[in-house]
Amino acid sequence: MYRPARRPLGVAGVAVAAALLLAGCDSGSGGNEEKTSASTSAAPTAEPETLEALGKAVGCEGAPKEAGKTLDFRQGVCKSADGAQYVLLTFDTDDGQRGWLDTAQLYGGVYLVGKRWVLSADPRSAMEAARAELGGTIEDPDAKTN
């Protein structure tokens, strides 16, 4: 029987896993692959945000702690005064952002997506509130589409 070689997780895989763990996201899909459902919202910001600007917009206490930097994105984590935990990412390219999202959504989770930035929050209501401040679209790969 053929068994494909296992590849170790690369930097992007580790970043995805860390983002999902820090955000408290779980797949909840039981292995079922479903299409991504994006909710309608305000238009995303025209310019890419910085981790610091994203953190300030969602009410983080202090600057986000940088949790990783690759050639194409920066990742930070922070906690707001009301106890919400955020994973914040900024991307250098649109393609890099879409590639990261496509990979991350294989593991489940819900993301607020703007122009070259993504965030996730626990609890989800904090992320939905952040949309009022930042714009963007909430992408939920576990949402059922008709």
Disulfide bonds with the S-S distance in Angstrom:
Cys60-Cys78 1.75
